[in-house]
Amino acid sequence: MRRFLTFTLIVVLSGCGLVKDEKEVTEFYDIGGLETGCKLSGDQFHKILEENIDTDIKCLESSLNQFADYVRRENPEYIKRAELEKFINRFFPNDAADINKILRPAFKLFSILLKDPDQNLAVKNISLVADIMRILNQQGRELSDLLKVVIEKAPEDSDETDEERDARVKGNAQRYWQYKAQILRTTRSMIGSFVGVISQRADNNNTLDVPSFLEELKLALELSDEDFDIDTIKSYLFAKKLLIGGNVNNLGAVEVKPLMNKIPNLLEVAMDVMYYAERPSVPGDDITVDIDKSKFMMELVKKARGLMFAYTDQEETVLEFDNLTTVLKNVMDDVDWDRAGASLVNFKKKIIGGDGKLYSYNDFNTLFDLIRQAFEISYFNNVTYRHFAFVMTSEAPVEGISLPNLPEYSQFSEARRTEMWGNFLFIAKNYHFFLDRDGFQTIGFKIKRNSYGFNILSLTRWGIQKLFVAYGGTNPESPSQEFVLDLEEARVIASEYKGILEELELWPDDLERLLSELRLGSDLFRMNSNGDNLIQIDEVNEYISTLLSSGKSKQNVMDKLVDICNDIGSPDNPAYDIDCFNQHYFDILFVQLENYKYLPNLHNFYLQHKGSDFLITFLEAVQVKARIINDRSIPIDGTDISRILTSLSNIETLFKRFDYNQNHELKGDEVDGVYGVVETVIASADDNLKPGAKLTKSAFLYVVKKEKLPSGVGLILFHINPLAKLGIKADRLKIARVLGLF
């Protein structure tokens, strides 16, 4: 800006005493009438966004008009860039190089904004240039002052701790919401004024080559690559095509007004997203706040979608993969996008559709639709949950509810309402464990629902359905023909998203073990498990919820262990002596962390055996299956603790599901219920066992009774002896030991 204004002032010539040899000048220019009644100050124009300089702008306008009146030119209606350069080269040789560098991008800007011919500035447009400067000085200054109040910049020396940065960013966000209306009002007023000025000249076919303009601007302003990285800026030019269409690298005169008119809403959407975390909450309880948040985001997505250009050919490419990764590297530089790139390509191809490396208008529509659907589900769930609050907060199964006719549903089509209601009703009737806002779920005989966990389950179920449709197949034995995954399909998903899983530090050391545990953990130990050896949507959804809860509890346990047991691990992976852990684990879980409310049945089991070796025996039985390597010489680390918590949750889920009389012991029909789920696993343990065969059930009962896998002769004798099967029952210790066999 400083160099541009310097150029403007020098070419004015008025009252500056720059013409010393009148004879020499008059050989080229008619300056006989050139005079001025004001004196221009370059320092004042440097303050265009800081002070009111209207007097200086008037002086500039007057001086430019006098320059146009008295300088001889080829065409009196225009000032040619070449004519200005010639004049400047002759009379200002010391400044000519800098000034002429600025002339090139300046005249290109005149051409696109004021529709002047290439390399020309129309004399009649001098007043419009002054009007633009006035807008910048008045409304631009007001906006600049507002942004200075709202946004505290990072220290120039970058000497800022993470805590200081977080506090600064939080403060910026809070001030944004405080001043948002004023910022948008000023922005809209300023843009409206700009559009009003440039609309005084009819649109034409003038076009600005944006990359070329950026190169010349960088050269003119002597900007470094660090301050003005053209390749980075060019990577964002796809947004121009997304917003107003046309060529990515060209901006036509006819496109300027449509682009400017979208700036206020674009600014609002971008800043709303950036500062969403600190958006003020409406008064009310948690669900009221959640409803308001969902509604706000629904409207924001709609507003963002409305900014997109309605292009005729929706399959035309807007963004290519290499361009996308360049943008991602700029905005999320802590992620290795080269490693995660293949995951992005697979996501695009399988979930969004089309070529994995090309994004069309239609693909962006699909992305916006997915985001919109997610917030619609959240809004619908919360509104509906609040309507059925009496039923949902009860501790009993949900029965006898039907789709209500609520005013909040009016924005949804009947088909959309029916679809979301089906999802809501299924979760209400078939799910029993719900994460709370602290990240824990309650596994007991009573159902502890909450709107937050209900919504999480609903959204993850919706997302998993998308994944299963893309990678799985339909289950021919299911009446609803729902999509399922087999082990190979799950392996494909893992391999296709390996890069992003590694970035998230979720890639396992032993993939095959993880896949096996995923199948068994979801297919056997969830409320919706059916034991068909396939991974189903609701099975894996419940399993993920359990893993999240275990991960949260793990960290809390680790925080307590550090004060009780010696850390014999590494700084990156704390680990503790197994004996110390076993001795104190349940006390930490139920006394120090007070997790009895989340595992009430296990807590009763703990109280019953507190102080005895039985608890340690039980915990050691759980560890057989839970630990990565069940070796007492290896200290127990966070991964082991998380897996132990998951295994305990699995056992508690079995008792919740099959302990019909709630006496903490499985027998008779209750044991038969467990067999109905694990039959396939039992059959896979021996080639002689088949699902549906009586011998297979005998094998299961043998395992439960004797806590070991059956031998051939021993199983036959057990099978033919009806008395051997009488009185078989299982408590938590027996279940833990049985699970350790597989």
GUGUSE-916439 format. One record per residue (C-alpha): residue in one letter; x, y, z. Coordinates in steps of 0.25 Angstrom, whole numbers, plus 5000, padded with zeros to 4 digits. Layout:
N
aXYZ/...
This chain:
742
m500050005000/r501150105003/r501850084990/f500550094982/l500150224989/t501550274987/f501350254972/t500050324972/l500550444979/i501750454970/v501050454957/v500050564962/l501150664961/s500350774968/g500950874977/c502150784979/g503250874972/l503650754963/v503650824950/k504950904949/d505250934935/e503950984928/k504550994914/e504950844915/v503550804920/t502750884910/e503450804898/f502650684903/y501450734911/d500550854912/i500650894926/g500351044925/g499051024933/l499550934943/e499350984957/t498850944971/g498250994983/c498650884992/k499850804996/l499850654996/s500550575008/g500950435006/d500950415021/q499550445021/f499150335011/h499950235019/k498950255030/i497750225021/l497250115030/e497550195043/e497150345041/n496050425033/i496850475021/d495650525013/t496350655010/d497550585005/i496650494996/k496050624990/c497350684988/l497850554980/e496550554972/s496750704968/s498250684965/l497950564956/n496850634948/q497850754946/f498950654941/a497950594931/d497550734927/y498950784924/v499750664920/r499750644905/r499350494902/e499050414890/n497650394894/p497050514903/e496050414909/y497050324915/i498350324922/k499250214916/r500250134925/a501350154914/e501050304915/l501250304930/e502450224929/k503050314919/f502750434928/i503250374940/n504550314934/r504850454929/f504550544941/f504750444952/p505850354948/n506250324963/d504850274966/a504450214952/a504750074954/d503950054967/i502850144962/n502750064948/k502749934955/i501449974963/l500850034950/r500649894944/p499749834954/a499049964957/f498649974942/k498149834942/l497349864954/f496749984947/s496349894935/i495649794943/l494949884953/l494650004945/k494549934931/d495650024925/p496349974913/d497649894915/q498749984920/n497850104921/l497150184932/a495950264927/v495950414931/k494550404935/n494850294945/i495750374953/s494550414962/l494250264963/v495650244968/a495450354978/d494150294983/i494850154985/m495850224993/r494750295002/i494050165004/l495350105008/n495650215017/q494350225024/q493650085024/g494950015023/r495550085034/e494350055043/l494549905039/s496049915042/d495749975056/l494749865059/l495649755055/k496849815063/v495849815076/v495449665073/i496749605068/e497949605077/k499149565068/a500249465072/p501549525077/e502449565066/d503549485072/s502649365073/d503049355088/e501749295093/t501449175101/d500349075097/e499449125109/e499649275105/r499349245090/d498049165095/a497649285103/r497849385092/v497049295082/k495949275092/g495949425095/n495849455080/a494649365078/q493949425090/r494149565084/y493649515070/w492349475075/q492249605083/y492549695071/k492049595060/a490749685056/q491549805055/i492649745047/l491649685037/r490849815036/t492149895033/t492649785023/r491249785016/s491249935016/m492649945010/i492449845000/g491149904996/s491850034994/f492949974986/v491949904977/g491150034975/v492450104970/i492849994960/s491449974955/q491550114949/r492350054938/a491649944929/d492249814930/n493149764918/n493949654914/n495249694921/t495949584929/l497049584939/d498049474939/v498149454954/p499449374955/s500149484946/f499549594954/l500049534967/e501449524961/e501449664957/l500849714971/k501949634978/l503049694970/a502449834971/l502349824986/e503649754988/l503049644996/s503749525000/d503349374998/e503049365013/d502149485013/f501449464999/d501549314995/i500949314981/d500849164980/t500049154993/i499149264989/k498949194975/s498549074983/y497349144988/l496849194975/f495949074973/a495049144983/k494749254972/k494249144963/l493449084974/l492749214977/i492549284964/g492949184953/g493849214941/n495349194940/v496149164953/n497249264948/n496449374942/l495549474948/g494649544938/a494049684939/v492649614939/e493049534951/v493549644961/k492149684966/p491649544968/l492949504976/m492949634984/n491449614987/k491849474993/i492949535002/p492049565014/n491449435015/l492749365012/l493349445023/e492249405033/v492249255030/a493749255031/m493849325044/d492649255050/v493349125047/m494649175052/y494049225065/y492949125067/a493449065080/e493249205088/r491949235082/p491049285094/s490049175098/v488549205099/p487949195113/g487449065117/d487848915120/d488848835112/i487848785102/t487348925100/v488748975097/d488948855088/i487748885080/d488149025078/k489548975074/s489048875064/k488048975058/f489149085057/m490048985049/m488848945040/e488649085036/l490149105034/v490348995025/k489149035017/k489749175016/a491149115012/r490449025001/g489649154996/l491049214993/m491349114983/f491249144968/a490049074961/y490849024950/t490148954938/d491148834937/q491148784951/e492248684947/e493248784944/t494448774952/v494648894962/l495848834971/e496948734968/f497548644978/d498948704978/n498348844980/l497548794992/t498748734999/t499448864997/v498348935004/l498348835015/k499748845017/n499648995019/v498448995029/m498848865036/d500348855036/d500448765047/v499948645039/d500748565029/w499748585017/d500748505008/r500548385017/a499048415019/g498748445004/a498348305000/s497348305011/l496748435005/v496648374991/n495948244996/f494948325004/k494648414992/k494448294983/k493648204993/i492848305001/i492648424992/g492848354979/g493548374966/d494948394963/g495748384976/k496648504971/l495648594965/y494548684972/s493448734964/y492248824967/n491448704970/d492448644979/f492448774987/n490948764987/t491048624993/l492048675004/f491148785008/d489948685008/l490748595017/i491048705027/r489548755026/q489048615029/a489948605041/f489348735047/e487948695043/i488048565051/s488648635063/y487548735063/f486448635060/n486948545071/n487048655082/v485648715079/t485048575079/y485748535091/r485248655099/h483848625094/f483948485100/a484748525112/f483848455122/v484048325114/m485548345111/t485948375125/s485248245131/e486148125133/a485248035126/p485247985111/v484548085102/e483148035097/g481948095090/i482448225085/s482148275071/l482648395062/p482048525067/n481648645059/l482548755065/p482648895059/e484148875059/y483948765048/s483348865038/q484648885031/f484848735028/s484148665017/e483248545021/a484248445015/r485348515023/r484548515036/t484148365034/e485648335031/m486148405044/w485048345052/g485348205049/n486848225053/f486348295066/l485348185069/f486348075067/i487348135077/a486248165087/k485748015087/n487047945084/y488248015091/h488448005106/f489848085108/f490048225106/l491248315107/d491148435116/r491748565114/d492948515122/g493148405113/f492648285121/q491548195119/t490748125130/i490647965129/g489647915139/f488247845139/k487647985139/i487748065126/k488348205128/r488048285115/n488448435113/s488248515101/y489748535098/g490048395097/f488748365090/n489248465079/i490648405078/l490148265076/s489148315065/l490248395058/t491248285058/r490148185054/w489848275042/g491348285039/i491648135040/q490448115031/k491148195020/l492448115022/f491747985021/v490948015009/a492248055002/y493047935006/g492147825011/g491047745005/t489647705009/n489347585018/p488547485010/e488047425023/s487547555028/p486047595025/s486447735024/q487647705015/e488447805024/f489947825020/v490947755028/l492447735027/d493247605027/l494747595032/e495347615018/e494447745016/a494847795030/r496347765026/v496147845013/i495547965021/a496747965030/s497747955018/e497148065011/y497148165023/k498448115028/g499148255026/i498148335033/l498048235045/e499548245046/e499448395047/l498348375058/e499248275065/l498148175063/w498948075055/p499147945062/d500447865064/d499647735061/l498547765050/e498047625050/r497847615065/l497147755064/l496247705053/s495947575061/e495647645073/l494747745066/r493947635060/l493847555073/g493647685082/s492447735073/d491847595069/l491847535083/f491847635095/r490847745091/m489347755093/n489147745078/s490147635076/n489547515069/g490847425067/d490747405052/n492247425050/l491947555042/i492147695047/q490847775047/i490547925048/d489947925062/e490947825067/v492147905064/n491448035068/e491247985082/y492647935082/i493248065078/s492448135089/t493048035099/l494448055094/l494248205095/s493848185110/s494948095113/g495948195107/k495448305115/s495448225128/k496848175125/q497448315126/n496748335139/v497348205145/m498748235139/d498648375146/k498448305160/l499448195158/v500548285157/d500348325172/i500248175176/c501148085168/n502548105163/d502648145148/i503548045142/g503248085127/s503748195118/p503448345118/d502548315105/n501948185111/p501748185126/a501648045131/y501447985145/d501747855153/i500647755151/d500547715165/c500347865170/f499347885159/n498547765163/q498547795177/h498047935175/y497247945162/f495847925167/d496048015179/i496548125169/l495348095160/f494248095170/v494748175182/q495648285177/l495048305163/e493648265168/n493248195156/y492248105163/k491148185156/y491648135143/l491847995146/p490847965158/n490747815156/l492247805156/h492347895168/n491447805176/f492347685172/y493547775177/l492847805190/q492447655192/h493947615190/k494647735195/g495947705203/s496047555198/d496947495188/f495747455180/l495747595173/i497147575169/t496847435164/f495747495155/l496547605150/e497647515146/a496647425139/v496147555131/q497647585127/v497847455120/k497047505109/a497147655111/r498647675111/i499447685098/i500447585104/n499947515117/d501347505124/r501447545138/s502847595136/i502447695126/p501847825133/i500447865130/d500347995122/g499148085117/t498847995105/d498647875115/i497847955124/s496948005113/r496747855108/i496447805123/l495347915124/t494747865110/s494847725115/l494147755128/s493047835120/n492847705111/i492647625123/e491647725129/t490947735116/l490747585116/f490147585130/k489247705126/r488747635114/f488547485120/d488447495135/y486947505134/n486647485149/q487847585152/n488447495163/h489847515157/e489947365153/l489647305139/k488947165139/g487847095131/d487147175120/e488247285123/v489347195119/d488547155107/g488447305103/v489947315104/y490047195095/g489147255084/v490247365082/v491547285084/e491047155076/t491847195064/v493147225072/i492947085079/a492747015066/s494047075060/a494847025071/d494746875065/d494546825051/n493546725057/l492646825063/k491646895054/p490647005057/g489246945061/a489846815065/k489546765079/l490946725080/t491346865079/k490446915090/s491046795099/a492446855096/f491946995100/l491446935113/y492646855115/v493546985114/v492647055124/k492646945134/k494046905134/e494747035129/k495546965118/l495446925104/p494846785102/s495646665097/g495046565087/v494646445097/g494346545109/l493346615100/i492646495096/l492546445110/f492046575114/h491046585103/i490346445105/n490246475120/p489046555123/l489446565138/a490746635134/k489946755129/l489146775141/g489346895150/i490346965141/k490447115145/a491447225143/d491847345151/r492747455146/l494047385149/k493647265141/i493247345130/a494547415130/r495247285130/v494447225118/l494747355110/g496147335113/l496147195105/f495747265092/
